[in-house]
């Protein structure tokens, strides 16, 4: 099923402010909240759809890429193995952990977490890594294994924070709810506020005996090797989000995401502009005048190119389909070959005599015409 436009999902236009986007998301989230629509699969899907739209449009960088490239720019399509980039929430817990504070006290949420069985659930922080890719890897797509130093679930206590053989007691302050209420008298009347319990930090339970390895946090410093699938056609400085591969959360909460920043390694010969590649081809005056065949580098190999007799410096040769693939789309760009006729910078006496003779030939006089397009005409055709 095709994804809907994120602006359409939230019911805002592209010029909407951050506050307008947040307000629109809150309205949609409350409308389709699972507590208001129990057992309604369509409402659940709309709830997730609104969260995905808000995740992108509330982030300045992601919003800019979405405005330019659409869904392809934020990689919102999930991979076939369930490893998604930049969105696509798999469960409600993930949404509540990220955006639960937006709902306010409407459903008992607050403090940036979400409730699960009446308790606050922690969320791990995101990690950011840089990944260098060659032009060939970008063209074909690649799977990379990245070693990441991160917070991992404590093996000694399996992430619970409690020493083996011990357990948890219900918090006496909040009686297991994870939240405490306070009534404050003001000149306009009584105001009730609900906040996470300060004794148990909103979890509703207290560890009876803390793990000696993680000291009750449920996480330790460690490292993991994470396999990341990079789709073909990514661009320099593009960010890909690998869901659930960030830092582990305290005491069995929801892990953060791994943000992969793409760094493109500059190619020795080819220059990139979007899906097109550019190459400066230098030929001598004789080859330009009489024609020849040359080899031009492409991404994977070399391509034979015919130079017609009388080719002028600045002519653009287009090698269709030899460029880069469009991200999450069909088709490829081109290689644009800029022909540069090389003028000798030093000559022998014999060469000077030959050129002096040819200088007087009518064929060596400039004869601009239809075949010899101006610089501005070539630039216009190149971007057309």
C-alpha positions in Angstrom: 0.0 0.0 0.0 1.5 3.4 -1.1 2.4 5.8 1.7 0.3 8.9 2.0 1.9 12.3 2.0 3.0 13.2 5.5 1.5 16.7 5.3 -1.8 15.1 4.2 -1.6 12.7 7.1 -1.4 15.5 9.7 -3.6 17.9 7.8 -1.1 20.7 7.5 0.6 22.5 4.6 4.3 22.8 3.9 4.5 26.2 5.5 3.2 25.1 8.8 5.2 26.1 11.9 6.7 23.6 14.3 3.9 24.4 16.8 1.2 23.9 14.2 2.7 20.5 13.2 2.9 19.4 16.9 -0.7 20.5 17.5 -1.9 18.7 14.4 -0.1 15.5 15.5 -1.6 15.7 19.0 -5.1 16.0 17.5 -4.6 13.0 15.2 -2.9 10.9 17.9 -5.7 11.5 20.4 -8.3 10.8 17.7 -6.8 7.4 16.8 -5.4 6.6 20.3 -5.8 2.8 21.0 -7.4 3.6 24.4 -10.2 5.4 22.5 -10.4 2.8 19.8 -9.8 -0.6 21.4 -9.5 -3.4 18.9 -9.7 -1.1 15.9 -6.9 -2.1 13.5 -7.5 0.8 11.2 -7.2 3.4 14.0 -4.1 1.7 15.2 -2.6 2.0 11.7 -3.6 5.7 11.5 -2.0 6.2 15.0 1.3 4.8 13.7 1.0 6.7 10.5 0.6 10.0 12.3 3.6 9.2 14.5 5.8 8.5 11.5 4.7 11.7 9.8 5.4 13.7 13.0 8.8 12.1 13.5 9.9 13.4 10.1 8.1 16.8 10.0 9.2 17.8 13.5 12.9 17.3 12.6 14.4 20.2 10.6 16.9 18.0 8.7 14.4 15.2 7.9 11.7 17.7 6.9 14.1 19.4 4.5 15.0 16.0 2.9 11.4 15.0 2.7 10.4 18.3 1.0 13.1 17.6 -1.6 13.0 13.9 -2.2 9.7 12.7 -0.7 9.6 9.4 1.2 12.8 8.3 -0.5 14.7 11.1 1.2 13.9 9.9 4.7 14.1 6.2 3.8 10.6 5.5 5.3 10.3 2.2 3.5 11.1 -0.7 5.8 13.5 -3.3 4.7 12.3 -6.8 3.9 13.9 -8.2 7.1 12.2 -5.7 9.3 15.2 -3.3 9.6 13.8 0.0 8.7 15.4 3.4 8.1 14.0 6.7 9.3 10.6 5.7 10.5 8.0 3.0 10.4 7.0 2.3 14.1 6.6 -1.4 14.7 4.8 -1.2 18.1 2.9 1.2 20.3 5.6 1.2 23.0 8.1 2.8 20.6 5.6 5.6 19.8 4.7 6.3 23.5 8.4 6.3 24.5 9.2 9.0 21.9 6.1 11.2 21.9 4.1 10.3 25.0 4.8 13.7 26.5 2.7 15.3 23.7 -0.4 13.6 24.9 -0.1 15.4 28.3 -2.3 13.9 31.0 -5.1 12.9 28.6 -4.1 9.2 29.0 -1.8 9.5 32.0 1.3 10.1 30.0 4.0 12.5 31.0 7.7 13.1 31.5 8.8 11.9 28.1 8.0 8.2 28.7 5.0 6.0 28.4 3.0 3.8 30.7 2.9 0.0 30.5 0.8 -1.6 33.1 0.7 1.8 34.9 4.5 2.2 35.0 6.9 4.5 33.3 9.1 2.7 30.7 12.5 4.1 29.9 13.9 4.7 26.5 17.6 4.4 25.5 19.3 7.3 23.7 20.1 7.4 20.0 23.6 6.7 18.7 25.2 8.5 15.7 28.0 7.0 13.6 29.7 8.0 10.4 30.0 5.5 7.5 32.3 6.1 4.6 31.2 4.6 1.2 32.8 4.4 -2.2 30.9 5.5 -5.3 30.7 1.8 -6.3 29.1 0.9 -3.0 26.6 3.7 -3.3 25.8 2.6 -6.9 25.2 -1.0 -6.0 24.0 -0.9 -2.4 25.9 -2.6 0.3 25.7 -4.3 3.7 28.2 -3.1 6.2 29.1 -4.4 9.6 29.8 -1.7 12.1 31.4 -2.1 15.5 29.7 0.3 17.9 30.6 1.2 21.5 27.3 1.5 23.3 25.3 0.8 26.4 24.1 -2.8 26.4 21.8 -4.8 28.6 23.5 -6.1 31.7 24.3 -9.8 31.2 24.5 -10.5 35.0 20.9 -9.4 35.7 19.5 -9.7 32.2 18.8 -6.0 32.2 16.5 -6.0 35.2 18.9 -4.2 37.5 18.1 -6.7 40.4 20.7 -9.1 41.7 20.0 -12.8 41.0 17.6 -14.3 43.5 16.2 -10.9 44.5 13.2 -9.0 43.0 11.1 -5.9 43.3 8.7 -4.4 45.8 5.8 -2.2 45.0 6.6 1.5 45.5 5.1 2.7 48.7 4.9 6.3 47.4 2.8 5.7 44.3 1.5 2.2 45.2 2.6 0.8 41.9 1.0 3.4 39.6 4.3 5.1 38.7 2.7 8.6 39.2 1.7 10.9 42.0 -0.9 13.5 42.0 -0.9 16.9 43.7 -3.7 19.3 44.2 -2.7 23.0 44.3 -5.0 25.8 45.3 -4.9 28.9 43.1 -7.0 32.0 42.8 -8.9 30.3 40.0 -9.6 27.2 42.0 -7.9 23.8 42.6 -5.5 22.5 40.0 -4.5 18.8 39.9 -1.1 17.9 38.4 0.2 14.4 37.8 4.0 13.7 37.6 6.2 10.7 37.6 6.8 9.3 41.1 10.1 10.7 42.5 10.8 7.6 44.6 10.7 5.0 41.8 11.2 7.4 38.9 7.8 6.4 37.5 8.4 2.6 37.4 6.0 1.7 40.2 8.5 -0.7 41.8 11.7 -0.7 43.8 14.6 -3.1 43.5 15.1 -5.0 46.7 18.8 -5.7 46.0 20.7 -4.0 43.2 22.9 -5.9 40.8 26.5 -5.5 41.7 27.6 -5.2 38.1 25.3 -2.5 36.8 24.4 -1.1 40.2 20.7 -1.3 39.5 20.7 0.4 36.2 20.3 -2.7 34.0 22.8 -1.5 31.5 26.6 -1.6 31.1 29.2 -0.3 28.7 29.9 -2.7 25.9 30.2 -3.0 22.1 28.2 -4.7 19.4 28.8 -5.5 15.7 25.7 -4.3 13.9 24.8 -5.2 10.3 23.4 -2.3 8.3 21.9 -2.5 4.9 22.6 0.6 2.8 20.2 1.0 -0.2 21.6 2.0 -3.6 21.6 5.7 -4.4 22.2 7.3 -1.0 23.8 10.7 -0.9 26.6 12.4 1.1 25.4 13.6 4.5 22.2 11.6 4.3 21.1 10.0 7.6 19.7 6.5 7.9 18.0 5.4 11.1 18.3 1.8 12.2 15.5 1.2 14.7 16.3 -0.3 18.1 20.1 -0.5 17.6 21.0 2.5 19.7 21.8 2.5 23.5 19.9 0.0 25.6 17.4 1.5 28.1 17.6 1.1 31.8 15.9 -1.9 33.3 14.4 -3.4 30.1 13.0 -0.3 28.4 12.9 0.5 24.7 16.4 0.9 23.1 17.2 4.0 21.1 18.1 4.1 17.4 21.3 4.0 15.5 21.7 7.1 13.2 24.1 6.4 10.3 25.6 9.4 8.6 26.7 8.7 5.1 30.1 10.1 4.0 30.9 9.7 0.3 34.5 9.0 -0.6 35.4 11.2 -3.5 36.0 9.2 -6.8 39.4 9.6 -8.5 37.9 10.7 -11.8 34.1 11.1 -11.6 32.3 14.0 -9.9 28.8 13.6 -8.7 25.7 15.8 -9.0 22.6 13.9 -7.8 22.2 10.8 -9.9 24.5 12.2 -12.7 28.2 11.8 -12.9 30.6 14.2 -14.7 34.0 13.5 -16.3 36.4 15.9 -18.0 37.9 14.2 -21.1 41.1 15.7 -22.5 42.0 15.0 -26.1 44.6 16.5 -28.4 44.0 18.8 -31.4 44.6 16.0 -33.9 42.1 13.6 -32.3 39.5 16.4 -32.1 40.0 17.3 -35.8 40.1 13.8 -37.3 38.1 11.8 -34.7 39.1 8.9 -32.6 37.8 6.4 -30.0 38.7 6.7 -26.3 37.9 5.0 -23.0 36.0 6.8 -20.3 35.8 5.6 -16.7 32.5 4.6 -15.3 31.5 3.2 -11.9 32.4 -0.4 -12.4 34.6 -0.4 -15.6 35.5 1.7 -18.6 33.2 2.7 -21.5 34.4 3.1 -25.1 33.4 6.5 -26.5 33.5 7.7 -30.2 34.9 11.2 -30.8 33.5 12.5 -34.1 35.8 14.4 -36.4 35.6 18.1 -35.8 34.6 17.8 -32.1 34.9 21.1 -30.4 36.2 21.8 -26.9 33.3 22.0 -24.5 31.0 19.5 -26.3 29.0 17.4 -23.8 28.7 13.7 -24.5 25.9 11.9 -22.6 26.3 8.2 -21.6 22.7 7.3 -20.8 22.0 5.1 -17.8 25.7 4.9 -16.7 25.1 7.2 -13.7 23.8 6.4 -10.2 20.4 4.7 -9.3 17.6 6.8 -7.9 17.1 6.1 -4.2 14.2 3.7 -3.8 13.1 4.4 -7.4 13.6 2.9 -10.9 16.1 4.3 -13.4 19.6 5.6 -13.3 21.3 8.9 -14.1 23.8 9.5 -16.8 27.5 10.2 -17.2 28.1 13.5 -18.8 31.5 13.7 -20.6 32.9 17.2 -21.0 35.3 17.2 -24.0 38.4 19.4 -23.4 40.6 19.9 -26.4 44.2 20.2 -25.1 46.3 23.1 -26.5 50.0 22.4 -26.4 51.8 24.7 -23.9 55.3 24.2 -25.4 56.4 23.4 -28.9 59.5 22.3 -30.7 60.9 24.2 -33.7 59.5 21.5 -36.0 56.1 21.6 -34.5 56.0 25.4 -34.7 56.8 25.2 -38.5 54.0 22.7 -39.0 51.4 24.8 -37.1 52.6 28.0 -38.9 51.8 26.3 -42.2 48.4 25.1 -41.0 47.6 28.5 -39.5 47.0 29.9 -43.0 44.7 27.0 -44.0 41.0 28.1 -44.3 40.0 25.0 -42.3 41.9 26.3 -39.3 39.9 29.5 -39.1 37.1 29.5 -36.6 33.8 28.8 -38.3 31.0 28.9 -35.6 27.7 27.5 -36.8 24.9 25.3 -35.9 27.2 22.4 -34.8 29.2 24.7 -32.6 26.8 25.7 -29.8 27.6 28.5 -27.4 28.6 27.9 -23.8 25.1 29.0 -22.6 23.3 26.7 -25.1 25.3 23.7 -23.8 24.6 24.6 -20.2 20.9 25.0 -20.9 20.8 21.6 -22.7 22.7 19.9 -19.9 20.1 20.9 -17.2 17.1 20.6 -19.5 
